[in-house]
Amino acid sequence: MAASSGGQRPGPFAEGFPIAASQTESTSPARSYDGLPLARLAAQTADAMRGKDTVLLDMRQSTPIVDYFVITTASSPRQMKSIATEVKTRLRSGGSSRAALEGEESSQWLLLDYGDIVLHVFSPEGRALYDLENLWADAARLDWQATT
């Protein structure tokens, strides 16, 4: 493949790459949809399924990738799967049908991704290892027990 003038490769990255941080900042108005009610439902469901130390993190100021993290701990791989299954069922009835499940074969971390909400179900060892609350310490903890 011949190089184009200026030593850049032809193709989609030839001009304007790498992208400056200022080009990724969103100036669009806030979305009208807020996933907080479904995130709370996910946390409440995890708690009802005996998840331990359940937290709800508001990620909107920390990353553009996701709005909310729900993090909980299960005592066994079977309980991890049960929590994920029940959350998926409850969120479906709450109006959210898209979900991707990751880590089904893992005994440390199971993830249910709804795009704007991500449920993390950890074993105690996995939660300590990945330490998401510390990694995302700048994210606000929300009261998932609130009804409004």
N, C-alpha and C positions, 0 to 999 in steps of 0.2 A: 504494500500500500504506500503510495507516494505521499509525502508530507506536503501540506499546503504552505503558502507563504507565511512567514513569521514563525515557522517551526511548530505550528499547532496541527493537531490531527483534525481531519475533516469529520463532520458529524454533529450531533446535537450539542456536544460540549465544546465545540470549537470556539465559540464566541461567548463572552460573559461568564466564563467558568474559571475559577470557582465563584460561587455566589457569595456576595457580601452579606454579612449579618443583617444589615439594614434592608436588604431585599426580601428577607423572610418575615419581617415584622408585619403583622396583620393590621390593616387600618380599616377593615370591614366592621360594620356595626355588630354589636353583640347578638348572638343567636337568640331567637325567640324561645327555643326549646331549652329546658333545663332538666337534666337527668337526675337532679337531687332526689325527687320522690322515689324513683326506681333504685337509686343507690342506697337510700335508707331502707327500702324494702329488701334489698339484697343483704344488708347488714343485719336487719331484724330476722330474716330467714336463717342466716348463718348462726345467729345467736340461738334461735329456737331449735336448731338442729345440734345444739350443744357445742358450737364453735367457741373457742376460748379467746379472750382478749381481743374481741372484734373492734376494729377501728375503721373510721371513714375519713379519708383524706381528700381535701379539696385541692385538686391538682391544677386548676385553671390558671393560677398565677405562676406555676412552676414549669409547665410544659404545654405546648400546643397539641400534643398527641392525644391526651386523655383528660377528661374533666374530673373523674372521681376514681379513687382506689378504695376498695373494700378489702381489708386484710383480716384474716382470722386463722386460728390454729385448730387443727384436728388431732385427735389422739392416735388415729390409725389411717392407713390408706383407704380402707373401706368407708370410714367416716368422711374422709376428704371427698370421695366420689358421691356419697350421699348428700353432703352439703351442696356440692355443685349441681347435682341433679335437681334438688329441691329449689335452689335459687333459679335455675333455668325454668322450671315449671312455674314458679311464682311470678317471675318477670314476664314470662309469656302471657300469663293471665293479666298482668299489669300493662300490657301493650307493647312489649319489646320482644320481637321474635328472632332477631339476628344474634347469633352467639357463636363464637369459635372456642373450642375446648382444646387446651394444650396441657401436656404432661400427664395424660391418662396412665402412662406406664411408670410414671415417677412415684416414688414413695415419699418425696420431700416437698413437692410443690405442684399444685394443680391451678391452672389459670382459666378463667372464663371471661372472654373478651367480648364486650358489647360495643366496642368502638369508643363511646364516651364514658363508659363505666367498665372497670376491670376488677374482677373478683380474684383475689389471691388466697388460696387455701393451702396452708403450710403444715408440715409436721413441726413439732417443737424444734427439732434440729435444723430443719430447713429455714424456719423463720429466723432463728439466731444467725445462721450462716449468711442469708441474703440481707437481713436487717433493713428492710425497705423503709421502716419508719425513720431510721437514722439517715439513710441515703436521701430521702425526701423530707428532711427535717424542716425545710422552709414551707412545706405544705400545711395549711391549717387543718386541725382536727375538728371535725364537725360532730354534733350531737345526733347520732343516728337513731336515737330513741325518741326524738321529737316527732310529733304527728303533723306539724305544719311545715 
